[in-house]
Amino acid sequence: MNEKKFCPYCGNSLVIKFTEGRDRFFCSTCNEPLYENPVPVAACVVFNAQDQVLLVKRSVDPKKGEWCLPGGFVELDESAEQAALRELHEETGLTGNRNRLINIFLTESEQYTSVLMIGYLIGSVHGVLEAGDDSDEAAYFDLTTMPGLAFQSHRFILDEVLKEKTAGMNRDDKPAVLSNIGAYVITSGDHCLLAEQACRAGARLVQYRDKQVSCKNFLAQARIIREITARYNTIFIVNDHLDCALAADADGVHLGQQDIPLKDARKITPSDFIIGISTHSVPQALAAEQSGADYIAIGPVFKTPTKESYTPVGLNTVRQVLQEVAIPVVAIGGINMENLSQVKKTGIKNAAMVRQFRQNTAATVRQVNSLLLKS
């Protein structure tokens, strides 16, 4: 408990007394406990038309010089919503309307024992963006390149919105989203670190694959990667393990030819759950599409140590599959930066790699996206 000596109402000394189920500061003169409620603070999440998030750089302590969401303390005779909109205008020059309450977090504070952080999603924003009270700069940032946030509570609030964005993707949206993935990042080595670096560099999808770990540890790692991908609004796919994919709240699962049949997987998954299928020929690709796959992977395109028993399908098969199926296609197997330009000539927009993404992960993701997604 913080060291408090005197009652703010009568000025007499306080004692510690067990009352109402816990130790509290107590004033014997007033015969009342001194309640310590967290200080209420409001914060705003604002997106522009390009889906960039609005941040301000603090001009005062704590965390002077660091970036955070617009917001501040709730004043007397003011609701949390009013405080959020007031702080938004004071710090950025913008005016908006409350879209909805995001969530409320109890979090530790350097100045106070705890603060009650109340987050709002703000819409209908207008005005001239200009840094003001308590802020040196105000700017919109891409989610993949934004600076770190000064306050963990702000990260929690933004994460809540990003999780909802990901969860809100419906089945009609999936073909468009999955058709333009670019770098289909499959994790290996330090899975969590690779996922973080890939997401920060702009990866649109991360697949967690680990053939060596126990199911228990697989699930634990999948949950960590889910948290990472949610922060960046990145699609998260789990390889093979449908149970772990569901338990980790992943966006989908990638199944092989020997895994649970797609029709059975559909019986136990949400309607917006993504299911991809590994295929190794045109007939398998057509069968996967007819069974209701959201996307397919075709490969191995080239010889690869991860699939030593498989004969490479070659670039012509990739071209045939692209001509025959209407769902999104990912090329996989033996692809690297040296042969990626050849793969691109087939018309493919999505390429999966394992070993290549371990080397200079962020730079490689950017290179692959630049090559595959440009017109």
Buried (B, 14 or more C-beta within 10 A) or exposed (E): EEEEEEBEEEEEEBEEEEEEEEEBBBBEEEEBBBEBEBBBBBBBBBBEEEEBBBBBBBBEEEBEEBBBBBBBBBEEEBEBBBBBBBBBBBBBBBEBEBBEEBEEBEBEBEEEEEBBBBBBBBEEBEEEEEBBBBBEBBBBEEBBEBEEBBBEBBBBBBBBBBBEBBEEBEEEEBEEBBEEBBBBBBBBEEBBEBBBBBBBBBBBBBBBBBEEEEEEEBBEBBBBBBBBBBBBBBBBBBBBBBBBBBBBBBBBBBBEEEBBEBEEBBEEBEEBBBBBBBBBEBEBBBBBBEBEBBBBBBBBBBEBEBBEEBEBBBBEBBBBBBEEBEBBBBBBBBBBBEBBEEBBEBEBBBBBBBBBBBEBBBEBBBBBBEBBBEE
